[in-house]
Amino acid sequence: MIDYKLIGKRIKESRKSMKLTQENISEILKVSPEYISRIETGATKLNLEMLVKISNILNISPAYLLTGTNTKSNDYLTPEINELLKNCSPSKIKAVSKMIKIIVDL
């Protein structure tokens, strides 16, 4: 299930980090600022075309807007790995550590 509120939150955070207003975005997309507001609050579902247009304006990947994962970052898998390790026994964590050391030393 797509969480439009979470997507909207990511759009809003990215927009603000670029010091853009809803009006700036709406002018570029030729839509109303109210429409951008509804997207950012999750009140309006956006289609794939609009998602891509917004991601291009904000210079972020559509994948980030959908998943919250920045695959361009070197450590984007760290939270997922940490989450997986939380459910492991100490012996499994030790085995994983040994495998990582083997791979790193290649």
C-alpha positions in Angstrom: 0.0 0.0 0.0 1.3 3.4 -0.9 1.6 5.9 2.0 0.8 9.2 0.4 1.3 11.1 3.7 4.8 9.8 4.0 5.6 10.7 0.3 4.1 14.1 0.9 6.3 14.6 4.0 9.4 13.7 2.0 8.4 16.1 -0.7 7.9 18.9 1.8 11.2 18.2 3.6 13.1 18.1 0.3 11.4 21.3 -0.9 12.2 23.1 2.3 15.8 21.9 2.2 16.1 23.5 -1.2 14.5 26.7 0.2 11.6 26.4 -2.3 8.0 27.4 -1.6 4.9 25.6 -2.6 4.3 28.6 -4.9 7.7 28.0 -6.6 6.9 24.4 -7.3 3.4 25.1 -8.4 4.7 27.7 -10.9 7.1 25.2 -12.5 4.5 22.5 -12.7 1.7 24.9 -13.8 -0.6 23.8 -11.0 -2.1 25.6 -8.0 -0.2 26.0 -4.7 -3.2 24.3 -3.1 -2.6 21.2 -5.1 1.0 21.1 -3.9 -0.2 21.6 -0.4 -2.6 18.7 -0.7 0.2 16.5 -2.1 2.4 17.3 0.8 -0.3 16.5 3.4 -1.2 13.3 1.6 -4.7 14.5 0.9 -4.2 14.1 -2.8 -2.8 11.0 -4.5 -0.2 11.9 -7.1 0.4 9.8 -10.3 3.8 8.5 -11.4 4.2 11.4 -13.9 3.8 14.0 -11.2 6.0 12.1 -8.8 8.8 12.1 -11.4 8.3 15.8 -12.2 8.5 16.7 -8.6 11.5 14.5 -8.0 13.3 16.2 -10.9 12.6 19.7 -9.5 13.8 18.7 -6.1 16.8 16.8 -7.5 16.0 13.6 -5.7 15.1 10.2 -7.0 11.5 9.0 -7.3 12.7 5.9 -5.3 13.5 8.1 -2.4 10.1 9.7 -2.4 8.5 6.2 -2.5 10.8 4.4 0.0 12.7 7.0 1.9 15.9 5.3 0.8 18.6 7.3 -1.0 20.4 4.7 -3.1 23.0 7.3 -4.1 24.3 7.3 -0.5 27.1 4.9 0.4 25.4 3.8 3.6 21.8 3.5 2.5 21.6 -0.1 3.5 22.9 0.5 7.0 19.5 1.0 8.6 18.1 -2.2 6.9 21.2 -4.2 8.0 20.8 -2.9 11.6 17.1 -3.9 11.6 18.0 -7.4 10.4 20.6 -7.8 13.0 18.2 -6.8 15.8 16.5 -10.2 15.4 19.6 -12.3 15.3 21.1 -14.3 18.2 24.6 -13.5 19.3 25.9 -16.5 17.5 24.3 -15.4 14.2 25.7 -11.8 14.7 29.2 -13.3 15.2 28.8 -15.4 11.9 27.6 -12.3 10.0 30.6 -10.4 11.3 33.0 -13.1 10.1 31.4 -13.1 6.7 31.7 -9.3 6.4 35.3 -9.5 7.4 35.9 -12.1 4.7 34.2 -10.0 2.0 36.0 -6.8 3.1 39.4 -8.5 3.0 38.8 -9.7 -0.7 
